[in-house]
Amino acid sequence: MNNAVEIPLGITGISIGEVRENEFGDILIRISVTAEGAVCPKCGKPVTKSYGHGREIWLRHLPAFGRRTFVIIRPKRYQCPYCGGGPTVTQKVPWYRERSQYTDIYEKHILRALINSTIHDVSIKEDIGYDAVRGIIDRNIGKQVKWNEIRYIGTIGIDEISLKKGHGDFVTVVTSLSEEGTKILSVLSGRKKRTVGKFFKSIPKRLKKTVRSVCCDMYDGYISAAKEVFGKNVIITVDRFHVAKMYGKCLDNVRKREMVRLKKELPEKEYEKMKGVMHALRKKDADLTPEEREILKTVFGYSEILKTVYEFCDDLTYIFDRKISKEKALREIESWKEMTEIYDLNCFEKFIKTLNKYEEEIANYFIRRQTSGFVEGLNNKIKVIKRRCYGILNVTSLFQRIHIDLEGYYSFAG
Ligand SMILES: [Zn+2]
């Protein structure tokens, strides 16, 4: 062949035999292992007395120039001369595992493909079965955290995920965030304080000492479990992301009410101009496109209350946007609350109740904010995982999938 190149196979300790192409365009590479010998599973002694070869095995390998590639091997077999009955043993090699249909390097390739993707998607693109991808995950990803691989915890993030949209069925996702990166610590069934507390207690003593803060939603179960187990030395923070979700809901409610009114009162053509209002309202004033600005101008022209509530939300976001001290933030939030009273905005009533209840934890955000931007990154990741994980109903699978997303590039790169 004058248009062929020679590239290494990525497997060592072998010699290459016939290389051919089958009718599907797959590349088939026949190889044999050069090393001799195996270890008897019964007595543990090395054995070299040949007992022929096992049956031919096809192992899927990394695709070469976009083609499915297989290495074909007949594993060597040996017989133990020391044990009674002469048990036979198949030679083991470090680049594929018994009963796997893939080389290790190909399994890594699949795990890398799974990062931020789905089993279904990867199984289609790679043309291997759904269960085959599942099997690769199970062979390579542990079902729970390996504490001995963690040196430092730093911040713990606790988040709930509803496995079915709008159906409850909650699990609690516990992550950690430090200079070592984001790691998944556990996925717990439900969101009871007892469950979370039990998990916190199971953290080895050595690592418990390295917890600096716990970041979670405004949820009594999580907050009191963290307080009980970690005590006063750990800062408990409600992240701005959770707070923003809550006041965003107040705005959403006013928008829904007002849009129903406007639909009744306005001519259809005028109402049509307000398409996209929901999306525009969810943005900060500073981030609006000219089109969105136009939509809001039209809507606000008809709804003074929506304008006011939008501006109040934007003011609150502005407080969280700045690197100010906790004390200053508390003062600004206080005067924001007073203003809602002056404007008689009862749409924020429920939100303000929560705000008062968790004021300390919410304001703690400003302590962390001054020192690190970690937490925001973690929350964005959790948001993406949440969107993708509907349908994974099993706590163990969820743990494995989040593990791949968070640590995959580090673990399976190169
Ligand atoms: Zn033996």
Residues whose N, C-alpha, C, O or C-beta is under 5 A from the ligand:
A	BS01	ZN	C40 K42 C43 G44 C80 Y82 C83
